[in-house]
Amino acid sequence: MYRYTEFDRQFVHQRAAQFRDQLQRHLAGELPDDDFRALRLQNGWYVQRHAPMLRVAVPYGELSARQLRALARIAREYDGRAGGPYEDRAGGFGHFTTRQNCQYNWIALADAADVMDILADVDMHGIQTSGNCIRNITSDCFAGVAADEIVDPRPYCEILRQWSTLHPEFAFLPRKFKIAVSGTLEDRAATAWHDIGLVLKKNGAGEIGFEVRVGGGMGRTPIIGTVVREFLPWKEILVFIEAVVRVYNRYGRRDNMYKARIKILVKAEGQKFIDAVEAEFANILEHDVARGAHLLTDAELARVSAGFELMPEGVTPATGPRTDLLAEAAGRPPAYRRWLERNVHPHRIAGYRAVTLSLKRAGLPPGDATAAQMEGAAALAERFSLGELRVSHDQNLVLPWVQEVELAALWEAARGEGFATPNIGYLTDMIACPGGDLCALANARSIPIAAAINERFDDLDELHDIGDIDLHISGCINSCGHHHSGHIGVLGVDKDGKEWYQVSLGGMDGSALSGGAAPGKVIGPSFAADEVPDVIEAVIDTYRGQRSAAAERFIDTVKRVGLDPFKTAANAVRRATAVHS
């Protein structure tokens, strides 16, 4: 993973010291709330329903065991002091998000500066994890080790991180701005759903470039990003992004926050927006190159790439044919073979695998990890993965450097820590935001809905029969749980002060499992909370009855037969509830 330079370390420590001064002046009454708000936001501090919330950046999802232990320390020593609905969860906890960050929901504001110092000591921070600026750059959780990788996206992500951090021109955009980068055949970074989505490619001559999408996003208006360049040479990527963000900064709406995202501008202006970007891009190349326009060079890419260990010390590729893990495990327990099938992933280096540590199990909200669990995951990384982990878009942790000969031992150790649930890609491997239990913006709770669905579908044999399926839950229209891109999406809504839930089907994030990215469609009126598990069960039963063969995936059945059979089944739940009530 990327190794901070002395400049990087000095930068985050200075930023932490600056925040301590700002906080002290605010707590002393010298810095009013309105003035302090923008300062805390650009350091990752929100004020949520019950207490301040801190969002810690995990750039492109890379995390060391040392850093995870620091996150565990913060959870244990600082999170949970405010009490509330989770005060029984001793030791505090963190929540890993779809954008590869870690959030805390119960840190007292008076402790904020101490927490930032702890983060800085392990090369971490909350800079630009909130506010109307370019946010944390995200990527594939298997970047650098994926078997289907065309180009390692991490050096480009790091260049973007360094370029965008505290960029003076883009510190106060009309609205938040998110960039995702992928370099694989399968888009596991959901690039089409971002303000800018970048996919690394090679042309017929072997040259590296980017497919560039602009204007994707979820929220109130789900939109798939528009491809504005099929192949942009990699050296021009910063200049092109600068042109995009300049046009957005100039013309994006600032009078209405619900229409301020770049997706609204792209949708409204269409080709005029693309033409404006191309004109700005040409202008920068013509007039600003001599004054230091950000054309990348081979030397700059080499400098940043040197910060990554592409072949970490101690990694020795195996010789001979690739191992058939399931065939080798024929005499092992069924639980181990199922774990190999669901949680163990191909690797670019023979003799190695990437392994997902599931954060989805009964009694644990999706993406949550207690202090003890974080320390357990850190210990597994130190023992089995060269001290490195990744945070996935699906709110799990990944060990990217596991030797095949160590898989059985890892399975035993992961079982002991509670990370070996073999449900990756199944219904219970769901995405969910914290919802109304914690978030001030939420209309409804997400966590109880996730728990009820987990309880309903707790049989692994049944999950195996259902097969691959994406279930995403959001507590409000901001779509932090990415309900729009779920094969099944659940959205919390407010009706006369009560919690109700809309269910949508057919959403896709752009991964190989889903096909091209697309928003789901609502299948009927909203449902009461206690109806949602019945609705999900009715939808699943309909799929089982409609699939052409046991191997046909849920999303493929939905595409083939359409929504009507599922609407009928879901609405029957409503009618049955009305009769019984």
C-alpha positions as CSV (number, residue, x, y, z in Angstrom):
1,M,0.0,0.0,0.0
2,Y,1.0,3.6,-0.4
3,R,3.8,4.8,2.0
4,Y,3.5,8.3,3.2
5,T,6.4,10.6,2.6
6,E,7.8,13.0,5.3
7,F,5.9,15.8,3.5
8,D,2.6,13.8,3.7
9,R,3.1,13.2,7.5
10,Q,4.0,16.8,8.2
11,F,0.9,17.9,6.2
12,V,-1.6,15.8,8.2
13,H,0.0,16.8,11.6
14,Q,-0.1,20.5,10.7
15,R,-3.8,20.1,9.6
16,A,-4.5,18.4,13.0
17,A,-2.8,21.2,14.9
18,Q,-4.8,23.8,12.9
19,F,-8.0,22.0,13.7
20,R,-7.1,21.9,17.4
21,D,-6.7,25.7,17.4
22,Q,-10.1,26.1,15.6
23,L,-11.8,23.8,18.0
24,Q,-10.4,25.5,21.1
25,R,-11.5,28.9,19.9
26,H,-15.0,27.5,19.1
27,L,-15.3,25.9,22.5
28,A,-14.2,29.1,24.2
29,G,-16.9,31.0,22.4
30,E,-14.5,32.9,20.1
31,L,-15.5,31.1,16.9
32,P,-19.3,31.1,16.3
33,D,-21.1,28.0,15.1
34,D,-21.6,29.3,11.6
35,D,-17.9,30.1,11.2
36,F,-16.8,26.8,12.7
37,R,-19.2,24.7,10.7
38,A,-17.3,24.9,7.4
39,L,-14.0,24.3,9.2
40,R,-15.2,21.1,11.0
41,L,-16.9,19.8,7.8
42,Q,-13.7,19.9,5.8
43,N,-12.1,17.9,8.5
44,G,-14.8,15.3,8.5
45,W,-16.9,16.4,11.5
46,Y,-20.7,16.5,11.3
47,V,-23.4,17.0,13.9
48,Q,-25.8,14.1,13.7
49,R,-29.0,13.1,15.5
50,H,-27.4,12.3,18.9
51,A,-23.8,13.4,18.8
52,P,-21.0,14.6,16.5
53,M,-20.1,12.1,13.7
54,L,-16.5,11.8,12.4
55,R,-15.8,10.4,8.9
56,V,-12.2,9.2,8.5
57,A,-10.8,9.0,5.0
58,V,-9.5,5.6,3.8
59,P,-8.2,6.7,0.4
60,Y,-9.1,4.1,-2.3
61,G,-9.8,1.7,0.5
62,E,-6.3,0.8,1.6
63,L,-5.7,0.3,5.3
64,S,-2.8,-1.1,7.3
65,A,-3.2,-3.2,10.4
66,R,-1.5,-0.4,12.4
67,Q,-4.1,2.1,11.1
68,L,-7.0,-0.3,11.9
69,R,-5.6,-0.7,15.5
70,A,-5.7,3.1,15.8
71,L,-9.3,3.1,14.5
72,A,-10.0,0.5,17.2
73,R,-8.4,2.7,19.9
74,I,-10.6,5.6,18.9
75,A,-13.7,3.4,19.0
76,R,-12.8,2.0,22.5
77,E,-11.6,5.3,24.1
78,Y,-13.8,7.9,22.5
79,D,-16.8,6.4,20.8
80,G,-20.0,5.7,22.8
81,R,-19.6,8.2,25.6
82,A,-22.8,9.9,24.6
83,G,-24.9,6.8,25.3
84,G,-28.0,6.4,23.1
85,P,-29.5,3.3,21.5
86,Y,-26.2,1.5,21.2
87,E,-24.7,2.1,24.7
88,D,-24.9,-1.6,25.3
89,R,-22.3,-2.2,22.7
90,A,-19.3,-1.9,25.0
91,G,-16.1,-0.5,23.6
92,G,-17.6,1.6,20.9
93,F,-17.7,0.9,17.2
94,G,-16.9,2.2,13.7
95,H,-19.0,1.9,10.5
96,F,-17.3,1.2,7.2
97,T,-19.1,2.9,4.3
98,T,-19.8,2.3,0.6
99,R,-17.2,5.0,-0.1
100,Q,-14.5,3.1,1.7
101,N,-14.4,5.5,4.7
102,C,-14.8,4.8,8.5
103,Q,-17.4,6.7,10.5
104,Y,-17.9,7.2,14.2
105,N,-21.2,8.4,15.7
106,W,-20.6,9.0,19.4
107,I,-17.4,11.1,19.8
108,A,-17.8,14.2,22.0
109,L,-16.8,17.4,20.2
110,A,-14.4,18.3,23.0
111,D,-12.4,15.1,22.2
112,A,-12.2,15.9,18.5
113,A,-8.7,17.3,18.4
114,D,-7.3,14.4,20.4
115,V,-8.8,12.0,17.9
116,M,-7.4,13.9,15.0
117,D,-3.9,13.6,16.6
118,I,-4.3,9.8,16.9
119,L,-5.2,9.6,13.2
120,A,-2.3,11.8,12.1
121,D,0.1,9.6,14.0
122,V,-0.9,6.7,11.7
123,D,-1.1,8.8,8.5
124,M,-4.8,9.2,8.6
125,H,-7.2,12.2,8.6
126,G,-10.7,13.4,7.8
127,I,-9.7,16.0,5.3
128,Q,-12.4,16.6,2.6
129,T,-14.6,13.7,3.7
130,S,-17.4,16.2,3.8
131,G,-18.1,19.7,2.6
132,N,-18.7,20.9,-0.9
133,C,-15.3,19.8,-2.3
134,I,-13.7,16.8,-4.0
135,R,-14.2,13.9,-1.6
136,N,-12.2,10.8,-0.9
137,I,-11.1,9.0,-4.1
138,T,-12.5,5.5,-4.2
139,S,-11.5,2.4,-6.2
140,D,-11.8,-1.3,-6.5
141,C,-11.1,-3.1,-3.2
142,F,-8.9,-5.6,-5.1
143,A,-6.8,-2.9,-6.9
144,G,-3.3,-4.1,-7.4
145,V,-4.1,-7.7,-6.8
146,A,-7.2,-8.4,-9.0
147,A,-6.8,-11.2,-11.5
148,D,-8.8,-9.2,-14.1
149,E,-6.8,-6.0,-13.7
150,I,-5.8,-4.1,-16.8
151,V,-4.0,-1.3,-15.1
152,D,-3.4,-0.7,-11.4
153,P,-5.5,2.3,-10.5
154,R,-3.9,3.1,-7.2
155,P,-1.1,5.4,-8.4
156,Y,-3.6,7.4,-10.4
157,C,-5.9,7.5,-7.3
158,E,-3.0,8.8,-5.2
159,I,-2.2,11.5,-7.8
160,L,-5.8,12.6,-7.7
161,R,-5.8,12.6,-3.9
162,Q,-2.6,14.8,-3.8
163,W,-3.9,17.1,-6.5
164,S,-7.4,17.6,-5.0
165,T,-6.5,18.0,-1.4
166,L,-7.1,21.6,-0.3
167,H,-7.2,22.6,-3.9
168,P,-7.9,26.4,-3.5
169,E,-10.1,26.6,-6.7
170,F,-12.3,23.7,-5.7
171,A,-12.7,24.1,-2.0
172,F,-16.3,25.6,-2.2
173,L,-18.0,23.9,-5.1
174,P,-21.8,24.1,-5.6
175,R,-22.1,20.7,-3.9
176,K,-20.0,17.7,-2.9
177,F,-18.0,16.0,-5.7
178,K,-17.1,12.3,-5.8
179,I,-14.6,10.5,-8.1
180,A,-14.2,6.7,-8.5
181,V,-11.4,4.9,-10.5
182,S,-11.3,1.4,-11.8
183,G,-8.7,-0.5,-13.7
184,T,-10.3,-3.9,-14.1
185,L,-12.6,-5.8,-16.6
186,E,-15.3,-5.8,-13.9
187,D,-16.3,-2.4,-12.5
188,R,-16.4,-3.1,-8.8
189,A,-16.0,0.6,-8.0
190,A,-19.5,1.6,-9.4
191,T,-17.9,4.3,-11.5
192,A,-21.0,5.1,-13.5
193,W,-22.7,6.3,-10.3
194,H,-20.1,9.0,-9.5
195,D,-19.7,12.7,-10.4
196,I,-16.7,11.6,-12.4
197,G,-16.1,7.9,-13.1
198,L,-12.8,6.8,-14.6
199,V,-12.0,3.4,-16.1
200,L,-8.4,2.7,-17.1
201,K,-8.0,1.0,-20.4
202,K,-5.4,0.1,-23.0
203,N,-5.9,0.7,-26.7
204,G,-4.7,-1.4,-29.6
205,A,-1.2,0.0,-29.3
206,G,-1.0,-0.8,-25.6
207,E,-1.2,2.8,-24.6
208,I,-2.9,3.6,-21.3
209,G,-5.9,6.0,-21.1
210,F,-9.2,6.6,-19.3
211,E,-12.8,6.2,-20.3
212,V,-14.4,9.3,-18.6
213,R,-17.9,9.5,-17.4
214,V,-19.4,12.7,-15.9
215,G,-22.7,13.4,-14.1
216,G,-23.5,10.1,-12.3
217,G,-25.2,10.1,-9.0
218,M,-28.0,8.8,-6.8
219,G,-30.1,10.9,-4.3
220,R,-33.4,12.4,-5.4
221,T,-32.5,12.1,-9.1
222,P,-30.6,8.9,-9.9
223,I,-28.6,9.3,-13.1
224,I,-26.0,7.2,-14.8
225,G,-22.9,9.2,-15.8
226,T,-22.5,10.2,-19.4
227,V,-19.4,9.0,-21.3
228,V,-17.6,12.2,-22.4
229,R,-14.4,10.6,-23.5
230,E,-13.9,7.0,-24.7
231,F,-10.2,7.2,-24.4
232,L,-8.3,10.1,-22.8
233,P,-4.5,9.7,-22.6
234,W,-3.4,9.2,-19.0
235,K,-1.1,12.2,-19.0
236,E,-4.0,14.5,-19.7
237,I,-6.3,13.3,-16.9
238,L,-5.7,16.0,-14.4
239,V,-6.2,18.7,-17.0
240,F,-9.4,17.2,-18.2
241,I,-10.8,16.8,-14.6
242,E,-9.8,20.4,-13.9
243,A,-11.8,21.5,-17.0
244,V,-14.9,19.5,-15.8
245,V,-14.8,20.9,-12.3
246,R,-14.2,24.4,-13.5
247,V,-17.2,24.3,-15.8
248,Y,-19.3,22.8,-12.9
249,N,-18.0,25.5,-10.5
250,R,-18.9,28.2,-12.9
251,Y,-22.4,27.0,-14.0
252,G,-23.6,24.7,-11.2
253,R,-26.6,25.9,-9.3
254,R,-26.0,27.4,-5.9
255,D,-29.6,28.6,-5.3
256,N,-31.0,25.1,-4.6
257,M,-29.0,22.4,-2.9
258,Y,-31.3,19.7,-4.4
259,K,-30.3,20.8,-7.9
260,A,-26.7,21.7,-7.2
261,R,-25.0,18.4,-8.1
262,I,-23.1,18.2,-11.4
263,K,-25.5,15.5,-12.6
264,I,-28.3,18.1,-12.8
265,L,-26.1,20.4,-14.9
266,V,-25.1,17.6,-17.2
267,K,-28.7,16.5,-17.6
268,A,-30.0,20.0,-18.2
269,E,-27.3,21.1,-20.7
270,G,-26.4,17.9,-22.4
271,Q,-24.0,18.4,-25.3
272,K,-23.6,22.1,-24.3
273,F,-21.9,21.0,-21.1
274,I,-19.6,18.6,-22.9
275,D,-18.7,21.3,-25.4
276,A,-17.9,23.7,-22.6
277,V,-15.7,21.2,-21.0
278,E,-13.8,20.5,-24.2
279,A,-13.4,24.3,-24.8
280,E,-12.0,24.7,-21.2
281,F,-9.7,21.7,-21.7
282,A,-8.4,23.1,-25.0
283,N,-7.9,26.5,-23.3
284,I,-5.9,25.1,-20.5
285,L,-3.7,23.1,-22.9
286,E,-3.1,26.1,-25.1
287,H,-2.5,28.8,-22.5
288,D,-1.6,27.2,-19.2
289,V,0.9,24.4,-20.0
290,A,3.8,26.8,-19.9
291,R,2.5,28.1,-16.6
292,G,2.4,24.7,-15.0
293,A,-0.8,23.0,-16.2
294,H,-1.1,19.6,-14.6
295,L,0.0,17.4,-17.5
296,L,1.3,14.3,-15.9
297,T,4.8,13.1,-16.7
298,D,6.4,9.7,-16.7
299,A,8.6,11.0,-13.8
300,E,5.6,12.0,-11.7
301,L,3.8,8.7,-12.2
302,A,7.0,6.9,-11.3
303,R,7.4,9.0,-8.2
304,V,3.9,8.1,-6.9
305,S,4.1,4.5,-8.1
306,A,7.3,4.1,-6.0
307,G,5.1,4.7,-2.9
308,F,3.4,1.4,-3.6
309,E,4.9,-2.0,-3.2
310,L,3.6,-3.7,-6.4
311,M,5.3,-6.9,-5.2
312,P,5.7,-6.6,-1.4
313,E,8.7,-8.1,0.2
314,G,8.3,-11.8,0.9
315,V,5.8,-12.4,-1.9
316,T,7.0,-15.2,-4.1
317,P,4.8,-16.4,-7.0
318,A,4.0,-20.1,-7.1
319,T,5.2,-22.1,-10.1
320,G,3.1,-24.6,-12.1
321,P,-0.6,-24.5,-12.9
322,R,-3.1,-22.5,-10.8
323,T,-4.6,-24.3,-7.8
324,D,-8.2,-25.6,-7.9
325,L,-9.0,-24.8,-4.3
326,L,-12.4,-26.5,-4.3
327,A,-10.9,-29.7,-5.7
328,E,-8.1,-29.7,-3.1
329,A,-10.7,-29.1,-0.3
330,A,-12.8,-32.2,-1.2
331,G,-12.1,-33.8,2.2
332,R,-12.6,-30.6,4.2
333,P,-15.7,-29.6,6.1
334,P,-18.6,-28.3,4.0
335,A,-18.4,-24.9,5.8
336,Y,-14.8,-24.5,4.7
337,R,-15.6,-25.3,1.1
338,R,-18.5,-22.9,1.1
339,W,-16.2,-20.2,2.5
340,L,-13.7,-20.9,-0.3
341,E,-16.4,-20.5,-2.8
342,R,-17.9,-17.2,-1.5
343,N,-15.2,-15.4,0.4
344,V,-12.0,-16.3,-1.5
345,H,-11.2,-14.5,-4.7
346,P,-8.7,-14.9,-7.6
347,H,-5.3,-13.1,-7.4
348,R,-3.0,-11.8,-10.1
349,I,-0.1,-13.7,-8.5
350,A,-0.1,-17.5,-8.6
351,G,-0.2,-19.0,-5.1
352,Y,-2.1,-16.1,-3.5
353,R,-5.7,-15.2,-3.0
354,A,-7.7,-12.2,-1.7
355,V,-10.1,-13.0,1.1
356,T,-13.2,-11.1,2.3
357,L,-13.8,-10.8,6.0
358,S,-17.5,-10.5,6.2
359,L,-18.9,-7.7,8.4
360,K,-22.5,-9.1,7.8
361,R,-23.8,-11.5,10.4
362,A,-26.7,-11.7,12.8
363,G,-26.6,-9.0,15.5
364,L,-24.2,-6.8,13.6
365,P,-25.5,-3.8,11.5
366,P,-24.0,-4.0,8.0
367,G,-20.6,-2.4,7.9
368,D,-20.2,-2.1,11.6
369,A,-17.2,-3.3,13.6
370,T,-16.6,-3.0,17.3
371,A,-13.2,-2.0,18.7
372,A,-12.5,-5.7,19.5
373,Q,-13.5,-6.8,16.0
374,M,-11.2,-4.2,14.4
375,E,-8.3,-5.4,16.5
376,G,-9.2,-9.0,15.5
377,A,-9.2,-8.0,11.9
378,A,-5.8,-6.2,12.3
379,A,-4.4,-9.4,13.9
380,L,-5.5,-11.5,10.9
381,A,-4.0,-9.0,8.5
382,E,-0.7,-9.1,10.4
383,R,-0.6,-12.9,10.4
384,F,-2.0,-13.6,6.9
385,S,-1.8,-10.5,4.7
386,L,1.4,-8.7,5.1
387,G,-0.3,-6.3,7.5
388,E,-2.6,-4.9,4.8
389,L,-6.4,-4.7,4.5
390,R,-8.9,-3.1,2.2
391,V,-12.4,-1.6,2.8
392,S,-14.8,-2.7,0.1
393,H,-17.7,-0.9,-1.6
394,D,-19.9,-3.6,-0.1
395,Q,-18.9,-2.6,3.5
396,N,-16.7,-5.6,4.2
397,L,-12.9,-5.9,4.9
398,V,-10.5,-7.6,2.5
399,L,-7.2,-9.3,3.1
400,P,-5.3,-8.8,-0.3
401,W,-2.2,-10.9,0.3
402,V,-3.1,-14.4,1.6
403,Q,-1.0,-17.4,0.5
404,E,-3.1,-20.3,-0.7
405,V,-1.3,-22.7,1.7
406,E,-2.6,-20.5,4.6
407,L,-6.2,-20.5,3.7
408,A,-7.3,-23.3,6.0
409,A,-5.5,-21.6,8.9
410,L,-7.1,-18.3,8.0
411,W,-10.5,-19.8,7.9
412,E,-10.1,-21.2,11.4
413,A,-8.8,-17.9,12.8
414,A,-11.5,-15.9,11.0
415,R,-14.2,-18.1,12.4
416,G,-12.9,-17.5,15.8
417,E,-13.1,-13.7,15.2
418,G,-16.6,-14.0,13.6
419,F,-15.5,-12.9,10.1
420,A,-16.0,-16.2,8.2
421,T,-19.7,-16.0,7.3
422,P,-19.7,-17.5,3.8
423,N,-22.3,-15.1,2.4
424,I,-20.4,-12.8,0.1
425,G,-22.7,-11.8,-2.8
426,Y,-25.7,-13.3,-1.1
427,L,-28.9,-11.6,0.1
428,T,-27.5,-11.1,3.6
429,D,-24.3,-9.5,2.3
430,M,-26.4,-6.3,2.1
431,I,-25.4,-2.7,2.0
432,A,-27.1,-0.4,4.5
433,C,-26.6,3.1,5.9
434,P,-26.9,3.8,9.6
435,G,-30.4,5.3,9.0
436,G,-32.6,7.0,11.5
437,D,-31.0,5.5,14.6
438,L,-28.0,7.7,14.1
439,C,-28.4,10.1,11.1
440,A,-30.2,13.4,11.4
441,L,-31.1,13.4,7.7
442,A,-32.8,10.0,7.7
443,N,-36.6,9.6,7.4
444,A,-36.6,6.0,8.7
445,R,-34.3,3.4,10.3
446,S,-32.2,1.1,8.2
447,I,-30.6,-1.1,10.8
448,P,-33.8,-2.8,12.2
449,I,-34.9,-3.6,8.6
450,A,-31.5,-5.1,7.8
451,A,-31.7,-7.2,11.0
452,A,-35.2,-8.4,10.3
453,I,-34.2,-9.5,6.7
454,N,-31.1,-11.2,8.2
455,E,-33.2,-13.1,10.6
456,R,-35.7,-14.2,7.9
457,F,-32.9,-15.5,5.6
458,D,-30.5,-17.0,8.1
459,D,-30.2,-20.4,6.5
460,L,-27.1,-20.7,4.3
461,D,-28.6,-23.5,2.2
462,E,-31.5,-21.3,1.4
463,L,-29.1,-18.4,0.5
464,H,-27.1,-20.8,-1.7
465,D,-30.3,-21.7,-3.5
466,I,-31.3,-18.0,-4.0
467,G,-27.8,-17.2,-5.3
468,D,-26.2,-13.9,-6.1
469,I,-28.3,-10.9,-5.3
470,D,-27.6,-7.3,-4.2
471,L,-29.8,-5.9,-1.5
472,H,-29.3,-2.2,-0.7
473,I,-31.1,-0.2,2.1
474,S,-31.1,3.6,2.5
475,G,-32.8,5.5,5.4
476,C,-33.6,8.5,3.2
477,I,-33.5,9.8,-0.4
478,N,-29.8,10.8,0.0
479,S,-29.1,7.2,-0.9
480,C,-26.1,6.5,1.3
481,G,-27.1,2.9,1.2
482,H,-27.2,3.0,-2.6
483,H,-30.7,1.7,-2.8
484,H,-31.0,2.8,-6.4
485,S,-28.3,0.4,-7.6
486,G,-29.6,-2.7,-5.7
487,H,-31.2,-5.6,-7.4
488,I,-33.6,-5.1,-4.5
489,G,-33.6,-1.5,-3.1
490,V,-35.3,-0.4,0.1
491,L,-35.8,3.3,0.8
492,G,-37.1,4.7,4.1
493,V,-39.7,7.4,3.7
494,D,-41.7,9.6,6.1
495,K,-45.5,9.5,5.9
496,D,-47.3,11.6,8.5
497,G,-44.4,11.2,10.9
498,K,-44.3,7.4,10.6
499,E,-41.6,5.2,9.0
500,W,-42.5,3.5,5.7
501,Y,-40.4,1.8,3.0
502,Q,-40.4,1.8,-0.8
503,V,-39.1,-1.3,-2.5
504,S,-37.5,-1.1,-5.9
505,L,-36.2,-3.8,-8.3
506,G,-33.8,-4.0,-11.1
507,G,-31.1,-1.6,-10.0
508,M,-27.5,-2.4,-11.1
509,D,-24.2,-0.9,-10.1
510,G,-22.3,-1.8,-13.2
511,S,-20.4,-4.9,-11.9
512,A,-20.3,-8.1,-13.8
513,L,-22.9,-9.5,-11.4
514,S,-25.4,-6.8,-12.5
515,G,-24.5,-5.8,-16.0
516,G,-24.6,-2.1,-17.0
517,A,-25.5,0.4,-14.4
518,A,-29.2,1.3,-14.0
519,P,-31.5,2.6,-11.3
520,G,-34.2,0.3,-9.9
521,K,-37.9,0.9,-10.3
522,V,-40.4,1.2,-7.4
523,I,-42.8,-1.8,-7.5
524,G,-45.7,-0.3,-5.5
525,P,-46.8,1.9,-2.7
526,S,-44.6,2.0,0.4
527,F,-44.8,-0.7,3.1
528,A,-44.8,-0.5,6.9
529,A,-41.6,-1.7,8.6
530,D,-43.1,-5.0,9.7
531,E,-44.2,-5.8,6.2
532,V,-40.7,-5.4,4.6
533,P,-39.4,-8.9,5.4
534,D,-42.6,-10.4,4.0
535,V,-42.3,-8.3,0.8
536,I,-38.7,-9.4,0.3
537,E,-39.7,-13.0,0.9
538,A,-42.5,-12.6,-1.6
539,V,-40.2,-11.2,-4.2
540,I,-37.6,-14.0,-3.6
541,D,-40.4,-16.6,-3.8
542,T,-41.5,-15.1,-7.1
543,Y,-38.0,-15.2,-8.5
544,R,-37.7,-18.9,-7.6
545,G,-41.0,-19.6,-9.4
546,Q,-40.1,-17.6,-12.4
547,R,-36.4,-18.4,-13.0
548,S,-35.8,-20.5,-16.1
549,A,-33.2,-22.7,-14.3
550,A,-31.6,-22.9,-11.0
551,A,-28.5,-21.1,-12.4
552,E,-30.4,-18.1,-13.6
553,R,-29.6,-15.1,-11.3
554,F,-32.2,-12.9,-9.7
555,I,-31.3,-9.8,-11.8
556,D,-31.5,-11.9,-15.0
557,T,-34.9,-13.2,-14.1
558,V,-36.1,-9.6,-13.4
559,K,-34.8,-8.4,-16.8
560,R,-36.4,-11.3,-18.6
561,V,-39.9,-11.4,-17.0
562,G,-40.3,-7.7,-16.1
563,L,-41.6,-6.3,-12.9
564,D,-45.3,-7.2,-13.0
565,P,-45.0,-10.6,-11.3
566,F,-43.0,-9.1,-8.5
567,K,-45.4,-6.2,-8.1
568,T,-48.3,-8.6,-7.8
569,A,-46.5,-10.6,-5.1
570,A,-45.4,-7.5,-3.1
571,N,-48.9,-6.0,-3.2
572,A,-50.4,-9.2,-2.0
573,V,-48.4,-8.7,1.2
574,R,-50.1,-5.4,1.7
575,R,-53.6,-6.9,1.1
576,A,-52.9,-9.7,3.5
577,T,-51.7,-7.3,6.2
578,A,-54.8,-5.2,5.7
579,V,-57.1,-8.3,6.1
580,H,-55.3,-9.5,9.3
581,S,-55.3,-6.0,10.8
